[in-house]
Amino acid sequence: MPTVFFTSQLARFIDAPTVVAPGDTLDAVLGNVFSDHPQLKGYILDDQGAIRRHVAVFIDGMQVRDRTNLSVALNDKSEIHIFQALSGG
């Protein structure tokens, strides 16, 4: 099953453990993660179900660029890393 890793910065705000969750798409895996950890959903997704602007998601080392299409295919060994995106000037 895919594994979802959350950045340690999230732990300052909410419980964000590493989770192994079933699913063959990013949407399905996140849905399973959110069913056990509902507080994460509002931090990761906006009210339209898109990845929030301040969040970066990587699947097997590649950044997810399309924030609205979460039907990205996964395999059993996929690793999903969710980070707080950094910006500044």
N, C-alpha and C positions, 0 to 999 in steps of 0.2 A: 504494500500500500504506500502511496505517496506520503512524504513527511513534510510538515509545515514548520518552519523555524521563524520565530519572531525576534526582532532586535531587542536587546536588553533595555533600550530606552523606553520601550512600551511598558516594562515592568514598573516603571516609576508611576504610571497612571492606572494600569489595569493588570490583572493576572493574564499573562501571555506565555503559557508553557509551550514547549515543542510538542507537536501533536502528530500522530500517525492516523490518517483518516482515509476511508475508502472513497473511491471516485475515479472516473476516467477523464474528467475535465476539471479545469480550475474551478468553475462554478460549482460542480458537484462536491469537490473536496472542501471548498470554503463553506458550503451549506452544511456539511457534516461537522466541520469545526465550530461553526456558529451555533449549531444546535446544542453542543456541549458547553460552549463558551460564548453566550449571547452578547456579552459586553464588548467583545471584539468587533462585532459587525459594524457598529456605529463609528468605530475608529477607522476601519479599513474601507468600508463602502459608504457612498453618499446615499441620499434618500431615493435616487434613481437606480441604485444598484451598481454604480460605476466605482472604480477604484478612486479614492480621494486623491486630490492633487498633491497632498503632503505625504503620500505613501508611494513607495517604490516596491514593485513585486518582480522577483526573478524566478524563473523556472529553469532548473538545470543550468544555471549560469547566464541565461539570456533574459534581458529585461523585457517585461510585458509592456509593449508600447500602446496597444489599444486598450484604453481604460474602460470601455463599455462592452466589449465582446469578451466575455469570460469563458467561452466555450473552447479554450485552448486545450488540445489533447494532452493527456498525461499518461505515463506508464507506472507500473507498480514501484519502480525505483526512483521516480521523480522526486526532486527536492525543491520545495517552494520556500523562498526566503522573502520575508516581508519586513521592509525597513521604513523608518521615518526618513522621508526625503529631506535632504539638506539644501538650503539656499542661503543666499546672503550677498553681501557686496562690500 
